[in-house]
């Protein structure tokens, strides 16, 4: 165990798990598999809450980012980190054909908790009464504007990336992507690429303030070498943003490209990131079709199926250059039957499976 790698003595806060959730009484801050079958091994049995000092001893760490103050569209993503944890705790760890990489000797997955300052006090735990269709985004996030939040996240994420483990950031809205990725650009030597699974390109111009629609323009302006947008929809973005991405050498793989098969899409993306040294993967839950993921900020038809998303993420997470992963824009108060939350949790499970299988 090493000394605290963070400037703050307590950069994270433990999320509150209620007794009705997957963990319940006697659990490790909620991390306990809810199944009563002794043959079931679930992520709730594998993931453990840890302090920053122990992070280097893990293979992957979860970092919650409960913030949605920059959302363009419907709010509620601030409730996703805890909701996704609840769902993930009950997900089995075994792949049907390739076994259970988490069962290998010494595999550890930790949960650092939620980034402090992003969380807010006095909110209804279920979030439903607090989030309405006319939510104007003026809620108080410790008096910070979006740029200040991004700066704070960047400072914490820099320390997380310095750890000898794979960070899995659980958002939260897409504005947080800037803070999560920007530290990777600071070395100056490595070429960094981002694969963004998203219905939109998120390359809007920063006007008065950053938003959930600006992170990749910010990152490209800061020196991001390669940007690949996967799952973007026709008629869901402006030509100016398509031109912006293409003018900077980016690659757009539209959702309908999956019609040629998963392998073809994976090969196209691998080709697009062939020259990078460091890879980061972002999953905006609205990349899924609205029927599969109604609980997002901007649900639209024509998106990926969950099977396509899981297969792609499992494949790309096996890349040895992977330096981080995030799941963003899941809005539990907008969800129906927990479909979006469950899809987000299983996206993480497929990513961890792919990563552990190839990198252990």
Secondary structure, DSSP 8 states (H G I E B T S, - for coil): -----SSSTT-EE-----TTSSS-TTSBTTBS-----TT--BHHHHEEE--GGGGGGSSEEEEEE---TT-SS---GGGHHHHHHHHHHTSB--BTTTB-GGGSTT--EEEEEEETTTS-SS--TT-TTT--TT--S---STT--HHHHHHHHHHHHHHHHHSSSEEEEEES-TTHHHHHHHGGGTTSSS-EEEEEE-SS-------SS--TT-HHHHHHHHT--EEEEEEE-TTSS-HHHHHHHHHTT-EEEEGGGGGG-HHHHHHHHHHHTTT-SEEEEEEEGGGB-TTT--SBSS--SS-B-HHHHHHHHHHHTT-TTEEEEEEE-B-GGG-STTHHHHHHHHHHHHHHHHHHHHH-
